[in-house]
Amino acid sequence: MRILLGCSLVWYTLHHTHLHSPLWALISVITVTEPKLHAAWRAFLSRILNTVVGAATGMLVLYMVGPGFGEILFAIMVSILICTHLIKVPGSWRLAPVTVAIVMTTSVLVASRAAGNSTAIDRTEEVLIGSLAALLITLVATVVERYLARLMNQGPRGNFSSEVVED
């Protein structure tokens, strides 16, 4: 239900604003949504940090070295090293090299260093939007679940015990 709500929220928001494609936001909702708030927070941090590292690494290599297949492989390796040795956020460290590949492949295909800029910015924004939606849905669901659990534990007021009292 949480994934359905989150996907609906980002789809209609992004589709009707025409600012972004909802693809990466939908993927982020699915990736970040967790039943527990703490787990969703960790997934959110991992998704955002790894996406930013991948986009930044891809753009940095594009501007310093230029577009090319060897450059993509180099940037993938650098992003993996950064995520596994420096950042060390548990979870999906593979997102950084995926983002590098997405950002840099655009530039390689059109033979332009600048082509990856919009891809990097759009992907990062869409991932942030989807991840925030997933975190928000998880937070709201957690509050509602706690409220309902409290109501269930109290029971109906004025309910008499099932024991029979003898005169």
C-alpha positions as CSV (number, residue, x, y, z in Angstrom):
1,M,0.0,0.0,0.0
2,R,2.9,2.4,0.8
3,I,4.6,1.8,-2.5
4,L,1.3,2.3,-4.3
5,L,0.6,5.6,-2.5
6,G,4.2,6.8,-3.0
7,C,4.2,5.9,-6.7
8,S,0.8,7.6,-7.2
9,L,2.0,10.7,-5.5
10,V,5.2,11.2,-7.5
11,W,3.6,10.1,-10.8
12,Y,0.8,12.6,-10.6
13,T,3.0,15.4,-9.2
14,L,5.7,15.0,-11.8
15,H,3.5,14.1,-14.7
16,H,1.2,17.1,-14.2
17,T,4.0,19.6,-13.6
18,H,6.0,18.5,-16.7
19,L,9.2,19.3,-14.8
20,H,10.6,15.8,-14.8
21,S,10.0,12.3,-16.0
22,P,8.7,10.3,-13.1
23,L,10.9,7.2,-13.9
24,W,13.7,7.7,-11.3
25,A,11.2,9.0,-8.7
26,L,9.1,5.9,-9.1
27,I,12.2,3.7,-8.8
28,S,13.3,5.6,-5.7
29,V,9.9,5.2,-4.0
30,I,10.1,1.5,-4.5
31,T,13.7,1.3,-3.4
32,V,13.3,3.5,-0.3
33,T,9.9,2.3,1.0
34,E,10.3,0.2,4.1
35,P,7.9,-1.0,6.8
36,K,10.0,0.6,9.6
37,L,10.9,4.3,9.8
38,H,14.5,3.7,10.8
39,A,15.0,1.3,7.8
40,A,13.4,3.8,5.5
41,W,15.7,6.6,6.8
42,R,18.8,4.4,6.1
43,A,17.5,3.6,2.6
44,F,16.8,7.3,2.0
45,L,20.3,8.3,3.1
46,S,21.9,5.5,1.0
47,R,19.9,6.4,-2.1
48,I,20.6,10.1,-1.9
49,L,24.3,9.8,-1.0
50,N,25.1,7.2,-3.6
51,T,23.2,9.1,-6.3
52,V,25.0,12.3,-5.5
53,V,28.4,10.6,-5.4
54,G,27.7,8.9,-8.8
55,A,26.5,12.1,-10.4
56,A,29.4,14.2,-9.1
57,T,32.0,11.5,-10.0
58,G,30.5,11.2,-13.5
59,M,30.5,14.9,-14.1
60,L,34.0,15.4,-12.6
61,V,35.5,12.8,-14.9
62,L,33.6,14.2,-17.9
63,Y,35.1,17.6,-17.3
64,M,38.6,16.5,-16.4
65,V,39.1,13.7,-18.9
66,G,36.2,13.8,-21.3
67,P,33.6,11.3,-22.6
68,G,34.7,7.8,-23.5
69,F,34.2,4.1,-22.6
70,G,37.4,3.9,-20.7
71,E,36.5,7.0,-18.8
72,I,33.2,5.5,-17.8
73,L,34.9,2.5,-16.4
74,F,37.4,4.7,-14.5
75,A,34.6,6.8,-13.1
76,I,32.6,3.6,-12.1
77,M,35.7,2.4,-10.2
78,V,36.2,5.7,-8.5
79,S,32.5,5.9,-7.4
80,I,32.7,2.3,-6.0
81,L,35.9,3.2,-4.0
82,I,34.3,6.4,-2.6
83,C,31.1,4.6,-1.5
84,T,32.7,1.5,-0.1
85,H,35.7,3.1,1.6
86,L,34.8,6.7,2.4
87,I,31.1,7.0,2.8
88,K,30.3,3.5,4.1
89,V,26.6,3.9,4.2
90,P,25.2,0.4,4.4
91,G,23.0,-0.5,1.6
92,S,22.9,-0.1,-2.1
93,W,26.4,1.3,-2.9
94,R,25.8,0.0,-6.4
95,L,23.7,3.1,-7.1
96,A,26.7,5.3,-7.4
97,P,28.3,3.4,-10.4
98,V,24.8,3.0,-12.0
99,T,24.4,6.8,-11.8
100,V,27.9,7.3,-13.3
101,A,27.0,5.0,-16.2
102,I,23.7,6.9,-16.8
103,V,25.3,10.4,-16.6
104,M,28.4,9.5,-18.7
105,T,26.8,7.4,-21.3
106,T,24.7,10.3,-22.4
107,S,27.8,12.4,-23.0
108,V,29.6,9.5,-24.8
109,L,26.7,8.9,-27.2
110,V,26.5,12.5,-28.3
111,A,30.3,13.2,-27.9
112,S,29.8,16.1,-25.6
113,R,31.0,16.8,-22.1
114,A,28.1,19.0,-21.3
115,A,25.4,16.4,-22.3
116,G,25.7,14.7,-18.9
117,N,24.9,17.8,-16.9
118,S,21.1,17.7,-17.4
119,T,21.0,14.0,-16.9
120,A,23.0,14.3,-13.6
121,I,20.8,17.1,-12.3
122,D,17.5,15.6,-13.4
123,R,18.3,12.1,-12.1
124,T,19.4,13.6,-8.7
125,E,16.3,15.7,-8.4
126,E,14.0,12.8,-9.4
127,V,15.7,10.5,-6.9
128,L,15.4,13.1,-4.2
129,I,11.7,13.6,-4.9
130,G,10.9,9.9,-5.0
131,S,13.0,9.2,-1.9
132,L,11.3,12.0,0.1
133,A,7.9,10.8,-1.0
134,A,8.8,7.3,0.3
135,L,10.1,8.6,3.6
136,L,7.0,10.8,4.0
137,I,4.6,7.9,3.3
138,T,6.5,5.7,5.7
139,L,6.4,8.4,8.4
140,V,2.7,8.9,8.0
141,A,2.0,5.2,7.9
142,T,4.0,4.8,11.1
143,V,2.1,7.5,12.9
144,V,-1.3,6.0,11.7
145,E,-0.2,2.5,12.7
146,R,0.8,3.6,16.2
147,Y,-2.5,5.5,16.6
148,L,-4.5,2.5,15.5
149,A,-2.5,0.2,17.8
150,R,-3.2,2.5,20.7
151,L,-6.9,2.4,19.9
152,M,-6.9,-1.4,19.7
153,N,-5.1,-1.8,23.0
154,Q,-7.6,0.5,24.8
155,G,-10.6,-1.4,23.6
156,P,-14.1,0.1,23.6
157,R,-14.9,2.3,26.5
158,G,-17.6,1.1,28.9
159,N,-17.1,-2.5,27.9
160,F,-18.0,-4.9,30.7
161,S,-15.9,-7.9,31.5
162,S,-17.1,-11.2,30.2
163,E,-17.0,-12.7,33.6
164,V,-20.3,-13.4,35.2
165,V,-20.7,-11.8,38.6
166,E,-22.7,-13.8,41.1
167,D,-25.0,-12.1,43.7
